[in-house]
Amino acid sequence: MRSIWNGAISFGLVSIPIKLVNATENHSISFRQIHVEDGGRIRYRKVCELDGEEVTSAEIGKAYEDADGTMIPITDEDLSHLPLPTAKTIEIVAFVPADAIDPLQMDAAYYLSANGVPAAKPYTLLREALKRSRKVALAKYALRGRERLGMLRVVDDVIAMHGLLWPDEIRAPEGVAPESDVTVRDAELDLADALMDTLGEVDMDSLHDDYREAVEELIAAKASGEAPEPADKGAKGGGKVIDLLAALESSVKAAKEARGEEGEESVADVTSLADRKSSGGAAKKSASSPKSTGGKKSTSSGKGKPAAKKTATKSTAKKTAAKKTTAKKQSGSKSAASRKRASA
């Protein structure tokens, strides 16, 4: 990897010659601007707005634009006379716990490489000291004409430096949080926890840029004269959340299905919205049933017996009366027959 800056780390009275190397690279696909009518490349020219002439890079300088539009020329010589002790030095100013650095301050990342054999010993000393202390180093350095703030930490066996924004460059989050008071129920928090547990962890190396791959396939198809296939946009996101609890439940189920955990024991008891409504209706009916049985219509007016018992009593009485009637008829028939035999 090509170094972009050479200097030294100032660690007290110890000086460590180093080279600065970019730790990241941009894989985004860049496009050129063209004239749609004929496909000609569109280029930008640097033109002086006073005389309309195109100028070369050697003829271009710096200037600060004042509030009234006045241009104040600033030369490289003017800047070289400014006191900048970190012009070629990464000056460590403190060692702090890693969690003392707000991630909002994180900027570009670099690897620091020992520059030459004599630098190996002090470089290793600083690296091992950072490992053992479990701290990071705050440092000042100058790059591309301005002084910057950096954080040094150990990555594998290399010292890495993250450029940091100055504290006054971080904007306060005023007016960003919801203005109205929102109450989150325990059931919603439980489902959110279940969703987090179901999603679990991920191997960072398995993550990749799906959009960039799709663009590469599109370019390859058009370059070979093939008609690109329309991508399936799917139906993720963008919808209005009507029931937060139902959305969380669906998310937990979807995450389990994606991980092949449909048949496994659930992380949390998940009830669908429809089931919840039906069970709620049944509960209401069962809750209302004591009221109906306890009313005046369900009890007899005389003895306070339930209606079912009263009906059973009436039915038994009717059967008994019917048996007596039948017995009387049979007795009457036998008496009549006896009288006939006697007269004969």
Residue pairs with C-beta under 8 A, 6 or more apart in sequence:
1 21
1 22
1 111
2 21
3 19
3 20
3 21
3 113
4 20
4 21
4 22
4 110
5 19
5 20
5 143
6 17
6 18
6 19
6 20
6 88
6 115
7 17
7 18
7 20
7 88
7 89
7 90
7 141
8 15
8 16
8 17
8 18
8 88
8 89
8 90
9 15
9 16
9 18
9 89
9 90
9 92
9 112
9 123
9 126
9 139
9 152
10 89
10 90
10 91
10 92
11 92
11 122
11 126
12 92
14 122
14 125
14 126
15 122
16 114
16 119
16 122
16 123
16 126
17 114
17 115
17 116
17 118
17 119
18 90
18 112
18 113
18 114
18 115
18 119
18 123
19 112
19 113
19 115
20 110
20 111
20 112
20 113
20 143
20 161
21 110
21 111
21 112
21 113
22 108
22 109
22 110
22 111
23 109
23 110
23 111
23 160
24 108
24 109
27 209
27 212
28 212
29 212
29 215
29 216
29 219
32 41
32 42
33 41
33 42
34 40
34 41
34 42
35 41
35 42
45 54
46 54
46 55
46 57
46 60
47 53
47 54
47 55
48 54
48 55
61 73
61 74
61 75
62 73
62 74
62 75
62 76
63 71
63 72
63 73
63 74
64 71
64 72
64 74
65 71
65 72
66 72
79 145
84 142
84 147
85 91
86 140
86 141
86 142
86 147
87 142
88 142
89 141
90 112
90 139
90 140
90 141
90 150
90 152
90 161
91 139
91 140
91 141
92 137
92 138
92 139
92 152
93 138
93 139
93 140
94 137
94 138
95 130
95 133
95 135
95 136
95 137
95 138
96 135
96 136
96 138
97 134
97 135
97 136
98 134
98 135
98 136
98 153
101 136
101 151
101 164
102 170
104 165
104 170
105 149
105 164
105 165
105 167
105 170
106 162
106 163
106 164
106 165
107 162
107 163
107 164
107 165
108 162
108 163
109 160
109 161
109 162
109 163
110 160
110 161
110 162
110 163
111 155
111 158
111 159
111 160
111 161
112 123
112 152
112 158
112 159
112 160
112 161
113 158
114 120
114 123
123 159
126 137
126 159
127 154
127 157
127 158
127 159
130 136
130 137
130 152
130 153
130 154
130 159
131 154
136 151
136 152
136 153
137 151
137 152
137 153
138 149
138 150
138 151
138 152
139 149
139 150
139 151
139 152
139 161
140 147
140 148
140 149
140 150
141 147
141 148
141 150
141 161
142 148
143 163
148 163
148 164
149 163
149 164
149 165
149 166
150 161
150 162
150 163
150 164
151 161
151 162
151 164
152 159
152 160
152 161
153 159
153 160
153 162
154 160
185 245
187 245
188 244
188 245
188 248
190 268
191 245
191 248
191 249
191 252
191 268
191 270
192 248
193 268
194 248
194 252
194 267
194 268
194 270
195 248
195 251
195 252
195 255
197 267
198 252
198 255
198 256
198 259
198 261
198 267
199 255
200 259
214 231
217 228
218 228
221 227
221 228
221 229
222 228
241 247
243 273
245 273
246 272
246 273
249 270
249 271
249 272
249 273
252 267
252 268
252 270
253 270
256 262
256 264
256 266
256 267
271 279
292 298
293 306
297 307
298 306
298 307
299 305
299 306
299 307
300 306
300 307
300 309
300 310
305 313
